[in-house]
Amino acid sequence: MATATQWIEGARPRTLPNAIAPVVVAVGAAAAMADTGAAAAMADTTVTWWKAPVALLVALALIVGVNYSNDYSDGIRGTDDDRVGPLRLVGSGAASPGSVRTAAVVCFVIAAVAGLVLAVTTAWWLVVVGAVCIAGAWFYTGGAKPYGYSGFGEIAVFVFFGLVAVCGTQFVLTDRIDLTGLACAIAVGSFSSAVLVANNIRDIPSDTESGKITLAVRLGDPRSRGLHAALLAVPFVVSVALVLQTPWSLLGLVAFPLAWKANAPVRARAHGLALIPALRDTGLAMLVWSVATAVGLVLG
């Protein structure tokens, strides 16, 4: 039986910024939209604030669910047998495959119930979006032909934890999506994809051996490292572009030193365990950028 500490480690808490950041910045974008609407005498532009914590619950449940489902699917395939990095419950033998699969399902059920609350009070078609998100989480490494084994993981992360998470949160809060929300979604999606790129650079040797053809395996080590740097640059371009919304958007630049630090092990050609700080610091840079940008949008 795995201990509570092992279950927490298996949930991969370092990935939680991928769930928190999109909701935080979407709240800022929603607040900015409401302010703009008020200035333009658009009385129907309001923010339903109670939905924000519900959206956060959906995002957190999904990220933990996908982490457990990845642990289960990779574990039963043997992908994690010689993995470098944090504990894998199934691969290490700390927990049975069935118990980890059950934990994933419980998380997805929580996300589904919370998402249903948002759909009932916003728009029923969000049920379809939620179903696609859960299916995307499971089939990333699950099923007969997981798309994460074919190099589409970064695209999925960009879509689900960038475009869908940010724009979806803004929509449930305001019933609208604007260019500011879309720009923030692109920025957060780029950060989230950068986290996965760093993770997959670390795992190139083991993934190649096990037949897991990630984007990093396809691109090779040097180009994957360049992709990590490019993805980290995108949010700061967005910060400058959002000056059209408010000069306060430049607050997002406070995350640049963290992003530079996150890329340091990658550009230094670090391998294995030495790349773990890149994952942690990329996630931290994403969270700081999102909080600072949300503050800037509110102040603007």
Secondary structure, 3 states (H helix, E strand, C coil): CCCHHHHHHHCCHHHCHHHHHHHHHHHHHHHHHHHHHHHCCCCCCCCCCCHHHHHHHHHHHHHHHHHHHHHHHHHHHCCCCCCCCCCCHHHHCCCCHHHHHHHHHHHHHHHHHHHHHHHHHCCCCHHHHHHHHHHHHHHCCCCCCCHHHHCCHHHHHHHHHHHHHHHHHHHHHHCCCCHHHHHHHHHHHHHHHHHHHHHHHHCHHHHHHHCCCCHHHHHCHHHHHHHHHHHHHHHHHHHHHHHHCCHHHHHHHHHHHHHHHHHHHHHCCCCHHHHHHHHHHHHHHHHHHHHHHHHHHHHC
